[in-house]
Amino acid sequence: MNKEEFLERYAIERKGTNSLKWDKLEERFGDADLLAAWVADMEFKVPEQVVEAIMEKVNHGVFGYTYVPDSYYEAFINWERERHGYEVQSEWMRFSTGVVTALYWFVNAFTKPQDAVIILSPVYYPFANAVKDTRRTLVSSELINTAGTYTIDFEDFEKQIIDNDVKMFIHCTPHNPVGRVWTAEEAEKLLGICDKHDVLIVSDEIHHDMTFGNHTHIPSAIVADGKFSERVVTVTAASKTFNLAGLLTSQIIIENEALREQFDQFVKSVNQTEVNLLGMTASEAAFRHGADWLDGLRAVVKSNERYAVEQFTEHAPKLVITPLEGTYLLWIDLRAYIQPEGVKEFIQDTCRLAIDYGEWFGENSKGFIRLNLGTEPRHIKQAVDSIIEHLPQ
């Protein structure tokens, strides 16, 4: 599906629909009249087959307890095999109400209070929250920023693990917010350090379907032909790919039998609910029928990125735009024009945008913003044009 057809069929207004992104701006930003360009969900309807599958359940009129049917396992396993080359087995799979919930479960299940957990900063802020909220010790290894392109400081990563006796690494792949799709060489070296020092790898792969150009997502469990799979715990979902976050359904994959048993024992103590009927229904339909829809979405995101990069390059050439290899989130360094302390006032009060600020992702990223490209081109044009118009010359 091309961009034009996708926009004609799926673009939708979300204001006034109890949308966190649009209808909670007053509570989150203190101003209800901003253009919402922050949290990572989208202004696009889901594939028709997803709506049809949900409506079949709605028309049946019963919303009682359910379970994960064989057809769901089949749909997800086929998706992983065909899109990512990962041959998942159903017995490895568990479920949660979301990736963030799963991160908290993993930290509690596999570490003890005060244990050290490492992240690569800047990174999706619930990673740090999951560590601090559970009374673990947060350890950060800063990514190297070279003119907007981020790479891993392997020497520092290993030193931090040794110095802090790190027990767990929470990995973001593809990386939010810096848009990296890690290469096979990078992934093998990174996970090899964890293997060398007996560090458990938690791999958040929720953005795995959103990659561009020649950049290919490699599931952590199959890096180096699966060399590290016994110490990898993966979590992913259809929610980012297909705009299903409100249906609270995520997949956990644990190949290691002992880790699965440890995880199951912990989850018994905190979660006694069944799976979400409509979440399961929607996700299965998306995995079965959503490939063409996803092609259209990726075309829209890429077009939005192209507009932003071209306009910023022409009219604000000192902005540093991180190349978008994966995710639908554009990472922008404003510091050449705006002092870090003034970014919030500039973006919110002057440009009239609600956006994710760099310091949310890491204390050394003040002065950066993250722009959500998963929206209609008119919103991207408004956001980009407003930033350009108001930047000091």
SVG drawing of the C-alpha trace seen along z (x, -y; Angstrom):
<svg xmlns="http://www.w3.org/2000/svg" viewBox="-24 -36 61 62">
<polyline fill="none" stroke="black" stroke-width="0.4" points="0.0,0.0 1.3,-3.5 1.3,-6.5 -1.7,-8.3 -4.0,-5.3 -3.0,-4.7 -3.7,-8.3 -7.1,-8.3 -8.2,-5.1 -6.8,-5.4 -6.1,-9.0 -8.4,-9.9 -9.1,-12.8 -8.5,-11.7 -9.4,-14.7 -12.4,-14.2 -12.0,-10.4 -10.4,-10.0 -7.0,-9.9 -4.2,-10.2 -2.1,-11.9 -4.6,-14.6 -7.2,-14.9 -4.8,-14.9 -2.6,-17.8 -3.8,-20.1 -2.9,-17.5 0.4,-16.5 1.6,-19.8 -0.6,-22.4 -2.0,-23.5 -4.8,-21.9 -4.2,-23.8 -0.9,-22.3 -0.2,-20.1 0.3,-16.6 3.6,-15.2 4.7,-13.2 3.7,-9.7 4.3,-7.0 0.9,-6.1 -0.7,-7.3 -3.5,-9.1 -4.3,-6.1 -7.1,-3.5 -6.1,0.1 -6.5,2.5 -10.1,3.3 -9.5,7.0 -8.7,6.0 -11.9,4.1 -13.9,6.9 -12.4,9.5 -13.2,7.3 -16.7,6.6 -17.3,10.3 -16.6,10.6 -18.6,7.5 -21.6,8.8 -21.4,12.1 -22.0,10.0 -20.0,12.1 -16.8,10.9 -16.0,13.6 -12.7,15.2 -10.7,16.4 -7.3,18.1 -4.7,17.9 -5.9,20.0 -3.6,22.1 -4.5,19.7 -2.9,16.8 0.3,18.7 0.3,19.7 -0.2,16.1 2.5,14.6 5.0,17.4 4.5,17.0 5.0,13.2 8.2,13.6 9.5,16.2 8.6,14.4 9.5,10.8 12.4,11.4 13.8,14.9 13.0,16.0 11.6,19.5 9.6,19.0 8.1,22.0 4.7,21.6 6.0,23.1 8.4,20.2 5.7,17.6 4.1,15.8 1.8,12.7 1.6,9.4 -0.6,6.3 2.2,4.3 6.0,4.0 6.4,1.7 4.5,4.0 6.7,6.8 9.9,4.8 8.8,4.4 8.0,8.1 11.5,9.1 13.3,6.8 11.4,8.3 11.6,11.9 15.3,12.0 17.0,9.6 17.0,8.7 16.7,5.3 19.9,3.3 21.1,5.4 22.5,3.4 20.7,3.1 22.3,1.4 20.8,-0.6 22.3,-2.4 21.4,-6.1 19.5,-8.0 16.7,-5.4 13.0,-5.0 12.4,-6.4 10.4,-3.5 13.6,-1.5 15.1,-3.7 11.8,-3.8 11.5,0.0 14.9,0.1 14.4,-2.7 10.8,-1.9 11.8,1.6 14.7,0.5 17.4,1.8 20.6,-0.2 20.5,-2.0 23.7,-1.9 23.9,-3.9 26.4,-3.6 26.2,-6.6 25.9,-6.1 28.5,-7.9 26.9,-10.7 29.0,-11.6 27.3,-14.4 23.9,-12.8 24.8,-9.2 24.8,-7.1 27.1,-4.1 27.8,-1.9 30.8,-2.6 31.7,1.0 34.6,0.3 32.5,-1.8 29.6,0.7 31.9,3.5 33.6,1.4 30.2,0.4 29.2,4.1 32.4,5.0 32.5,2.1 28.9,2.4 28.5,6.2 25.6,5.8 23.0,8.6 20.7,7.4 20.9,5.4 17.6,3.9 18.2,3.5 16.2,1.4 16.3,2.8 15.5,0.9 16.5,-1.9 14.1,-4.5 14.8,-7.5 17.9,-7.5 16.5,-5.4 19.4,-2.9 18.9,0.6 21.9,2.4 24.1,4.2 24.9,7.9 28.5,6.9 27.3,4.4 24.7,6.8 27.1,9.7 29.8,7.6 27.2,6.1 25.6,9.4 28.9,11.1 30.0,8.8 26.8,9.7 27.6,13.4 31.1,13.0 30.0,11.5 26.8,13.6 24.4,10.7 20.8,11.5 19.6,9.7 16.1,8.3 15.4,7.2 12.6,4.8 11.8,5.3 8.5,3.4 9.7,1.3 11.0,4.3 8.7,3.9 9.5,0.3 12.9,0.3 14.0,-1.5 16.4,-1.2 18.9,1.6 18.6,1.7 17.3,5.0 16.2,5.8 17.9,8.9 16.1,10.4 18.5,10.7 17.7,14.4 19.1,15.1 22.2,12.8 25.3,14.9 23.0,17.8 21.4,17.9 24.6,18.0 23.1,16.0 19.5,17.2 19.6,19.0 20.2,15.6 17.8,13.5 14.3,12.6 12.4,10.9 9.3,8.7 7.4,7.4 3.9,6.6 1.6,5.6 0.8,2.4 3.5,0.0 3.3,1.6 -0.5,1.6 -1.6,-1.2 -3.1,1.2 -1.6,-0.1 -5.0,-0.5 -5.7,3.2 -3.0,4.2 -1.5,7.3 2.3,8.1 4.3,11.2 7.1,12.4 9.6,15.0 11.8,17.0 13.7,19.9 15.6,20.9 13.4,23.4 14.8,22.5 14.2,18.8 10.7,19.6 10.0,21.4 11.5,18.6 9.4,16.1 6.2,18.2 6.8,18.5 7.1,14.8 4.1,13.9 1.9,16.1 2.4,13.7 1.4,10.5 -0.9,11.5 -3.9,13.7 -5.8,12.3 -6.5,14.0 -5.5,12.5 -7.4,9.7 -10.1,11.1 -10.1,8.1 -6.4,7.6 -5.8,11.2 -8.4,10.9 -7.0,7.7 -3.3,8.8 -4.0,12.1 -5.9,10.3 -3.1,7.8 -0.4,10.5 -2.4,12.4 -3.6,9.5 -1.6,6.4 1.4,6.6 0.0,4.4 -1.2,1.8 2.2,1.8 3.8,1.0 1.6,-2.0 2.4,-3.2 6.1,-2.9 5.7,-5.0 4.0,-7.7 6.6,-7.7 9.4,-7.8 7.8,-10.7 7.3,-12.6 10.9,-12.1 12.0,-13.3 10.0,-16.5 11.4,-17.2 15.0,-16.6 14.7,-18.5 13.1,-21.5 15.5,-21.6 18.5,-21.1 17.5,-24.1 16.2,-26.5 17.9,-25.4 21.1,-23.8 22.7,-23.8 20.0,-21.5 21.4,-18.0 19.0,-15.3 19.7,-11.7 19.3,-9.4 16.2,-7.3 17.1,-3.7 14.2,-2.4 11.1,-3.4 8.8,-6.3 10.5,-8.7 12.8,-11.5 15.6,-12.6 16.6,-16.3 19.4,-18.3 18.3,-21.9 21.3,-23.1 23.0,-25.0 20.0,-27.4 18.4,-27.1 20.0,-26.8 19.0,-23.5 17.3,-25.3 15.1,-27.2 13.9,-24.3 10.7,-23.7 9.7,-27.3 10.6,-27.4 8.8,-24.2 5.7,-24.6 5.1,-28.3 6.5,-29.6 6.1,-26.7 2.9,-25.4 3.9,-21.8 3.6,-18.9 6.7,-16.8 9.0,-14.4 12.0,-16.2 15.5,-14.9 16.1,-14.9 13.2,-12.4 15.5,-9.8 18.7,-10.7 20.2,-13.5 22.8,-14.2 20.2,-14.8 18.7,-18.1 18.4,-20.2 17.0,-17.4 13.5,-16.6 11.7,-13.5 9.2,-14.1 6.6,-11.5 6.4,-10.9 3.5,-8.4 0.9,-10.9 -0.7,-12.8 1.7,-14.9 -0.2,-18.1 0.8,-17.7 4.4,-17.2 4.3,-20.2 2.8,-22.3 5.4,-21.1 8.4,-21.5 7.3,-24.8 6.7,-26.2 10.1,-25.2 11.8,-26.8 9.7,-30.0 10.6,-30.6 14.2,-29.6 16.6,-32.5 18.6,-33.4"/>
</svg>
